[in-house]
Amino acid sequence: MLKNLADLLKPAREKGYGVACFNVFGYEDALAVVTAAERRNASVILSINLDMRQFMPLETIAAMLLQLAESATTPVCLHLDHTYDIETVKQAVDCGFTSVMYDCSQKSIEENIAGIREVVEYAKARDVSVEAEVGSVPYATGRDHIKSALTEISEALAMEEQAGPDAIAISVGNVHRIENAFVDIDFEHFQLLMDSVKTPMVIHGTSGIRHDDVQELARKGICKFNIGTCLRQRFGNSLRDIFEKDDFVFDRLEIMKQVVPEMADEAEKMIVLLGQ
């Protein structure tokens, strides 16, 4: 069943679990994620990142994934991840996405708030949720221009009070696209944020956080966790195994019939980790 982000985050906050938000790069990825969610009777978010929307038009993505979300037996949100221009965000809203992230985190907090306020006004009229980022979560690879900046409590409060997003992504030591290492979360600063900010908060870069720390963040109130790297790694490793075992497998559907269960297994592990 298709839902917006606010619909998913309210019960997550009340019951103390996190909702998994998976970056997906095609129908097979999305099918694996929804399959895992249905096994657990869990809510889940299908997320489209910058690379995917540059590869495929938003209209095509929406047509491909909305029916899957609508026919799912569990709540599914279709989310546009980090997007830096407001017209693309509005286009996603018009295409049927039920959640959007307008990322103005590289600008001043005043510009960030103004941008989010405009998106909130546009999206709310269409029952679409909005995610903001305060502070800046850096990238291990691929986005060298993105700064690293801890989320300041005063700025998060200003965003909450002046723009009213449904969720705020925070920077507390987390890093996007960590592949073979783990980061150290600043739990002291995180707790100060939790004690001050009422808006549901989001962690990006979940694959690079130790499992114990992920569970602690979920228990302490993080409602949404963005996940990409571990799912991509499972996809790539599964393909390698298939080709190593059979030099003459060429049919895409036969290959994907073996890959999708592997990805579903990885997605399910993360859903369980977050408490669903």
HUNORLIN-V943515 format. One record per pair of residues at least 6 apart in sequence whose C-alpha atoms are under 6 Angstrom apart, sorted by the first residue. I is the first residue (numbers start at 0). J is the second residue. D is the distance in Angstrom with one decimal. If there is no record, write none. Layout:
i=I j=J d=D
i=I j=J d=D
//
This chain:
i=0 j=68 d=5.8
i=0 j=69 d=4.3
i=0 j=70 d=5.8
i=0 j=71 d=5.2
i=0 j=73 d=5.8
i=0 j=74 d=4.9
i=0 j=75 d=5.9
i=1 j=68 d=5.3
i=1 j=69 d=4.7
i=1 j=74 d=5.9
i=1 j=75 d=5.1
i=1 j=76 d=5.8
i=2 j=74 d=5.9
i=2 j=75 d=5.7
i=2 j=76 d=5.1
i=3 j=76 d=5.4
i=3 j=97 d=4.6
i=3 j=98 d=5.8
i=3 j=127 d=6.0
i=3 j=128 d=5.9
i=4 j=98 d=5.7
i=4 j=128 d=5.5
i=8 j=222 d=5.8
i=11 j=17 d=5.9
i=11 j=222 d=5.8
i=12 j=222 d=5.9
i=15 j=218 d=5.6
i=16 j=217 d=5.5
i=16 j=273 d=5.8
i=16 j=274 d=4.9
i=17 j=217 d=5.3
i=17 j=222 d=4.4
i=17 j=223 d=5.2
i=17 j=273 d=5.0
i=18 j=43 d=6.0
i=18 j=222 d=5.9
i=18 j=223 d=4.7
i=19 j=43 d=5.5
i=19 j=224 d=5.2
i=19 j=270 d=6.0
i=20 j=44 d=4.4
i=20 j=224 d=5.7
i=20 j=225 d=4.6
i=20 j=226 d=5.8
i=21 j=45 d=5.5
i=21 j=46 d=5.6
i=21 j=226 d=4.9
i=21 j=227 d=5.8
i=22 j=46 d=4.6
i=22 j=47 d=5.7
i=22 j=227 d=5.1
i=23 j=29 d=5.8
i=24 j=51 d=5.9
i=31 j=259 d=5.3
i=31 j=262 d=5.7
i=31 j=263 d=4.3
i=32 j=263 d=5.6
i=32 j=266 d=5.8
i=35 j=263 d=5.1
i=35 j=267 d=4.9
i=37 j=73 d=5.9
i=40 j=73 d=6.0
i=41 j=275 d=5.9
i=42 j=73 d=5.8
i=42 j=74 d=4.8
i=42 j=75 d=5.9
i=43 j=75 d=5.1
i=44 j=75 d=5.6
i=44 j=76 d=4.7
i=45 j=77 d=5.0
i=45 j=78 d=6.0
i=46 j=78 d=4.7
i=46 j=79 d=5.8
i=47 j=79 d=5.0
i=47 j=80 d=5.6
i=48 j=80 d=4.9
i=58 j=94 d=5.9
i=68 j=75 d=5.4
i=77 j=96 d=5.2
i=77 j=97 d=5.4
i=78 j=96 d=6.0
i=78 j=98 d=4.5
i=78 j=99 d=5.5
i=79 j=99 d=4.6
i=79 j=100 d=5.9
i=80 j=100 d=5.3
i=81 j=100 d=5.5
i=81 j=102 d=5.4
i=82 j=101 d=5.2
i=82 j=102 d=5.5
i=83 j=102 d=5.2
i=97 j=127 d=4.7
i=98 j=127 d=5.3
i=98 j=128 d=4.5
i=98 j=129 d=5.7
i=99 j=129 d=5.1
i=100 j=129 d=5.8
i=100 j=130 d=4.5
i=100 j=131 d=5.9
i=103 j=111 d=4.8
i=104 j=132 d=5.7
i=104 j=133 d=5.8
i=104 j=135 d=5.8
i=112 j=158 d=5.6
i=112 j=162 d=5.8
i=116 j=162 d=4.4
i=128 j=165 d=6.0
i=129 j=164 d=5.3
i=129 j=165 d=5.4
i=130 j=164 d=5.8
i=130 j=165 d=5.9
i=130 j=166 d=4.7
i=130 j=167 d=5.7
i=131 j=167 d=4.9
i=132 j=167 d=5.4
i=132 j=168 d=4.4
i=133 j=150 d=5.6
i=133 j=169 d=5.8
i=134 j=148 d=5.0
i=134 j=149 d=5.2
i=134 j=150 d=4.0
i=134 j=170 d=5.8
i=135 j=147 d=5.2
i=135 j=148 d=4.7
i=135 j=170 d=5.8
i=136 j=147 d=5.6
i=136 j=170 d=5.2
i=136 j=174 d=5.8
i=137 j=145 d=5.7
i=137 j=146 d=5.6
i=137 j=147 d=4.8
i=137 j=174 d=5.3
i=138 j=174 d=5.6
i=138 j=175 d=4.5
i=139 j=175 d=6.0
i=139 j=176 d=5.5
i=139 j=177 d=5.7
i=149 j=170 d=5.0
i=149 j=171 d=5.8
i=150 j=169 d=5.7
i=150 j=170 d=5.2
i=152 j=192 d=5.9
i=166 j=198 d=5.8
i=166 j=199 d=4.9
i=166 j=200 d=5.5
i=167 j=200 d=4.8
i=167 j=201 d=5.9
i=168 j=200 d=5.6
i=168 j=201 d=4.3
i=168 j=202 d=5.9
i=171 j=184 d=5.8
i=171 j=185 d=5.4
i=172 j=184 d=4.8
i=172 j=185 d=5.9
i=173 j=204 d=5.9
i=174 j=204 d=5.1
i=175 j=204 d=4.2
i=176 j=228 d=5.9
i=177 j=207 d=4.9
i=181 j=207 d=4.8
i=181 j=208 d=5.3
i=182 j=208 d=5.7
i=200 j=221 d=5.4
i=201 j=221 d=5.9
i=201 j=223 d=4.8
i=201 j=224 d=5.9
i=202 j=224 d=4.9
i=203 j=225 d=4.7
i=205 j=225 d=5.9
i=205 j=226 d=5.4
i=206 j=228 d=5.9
i=206 j=229 d=5.8
i=237 j=258 d=5.9
//
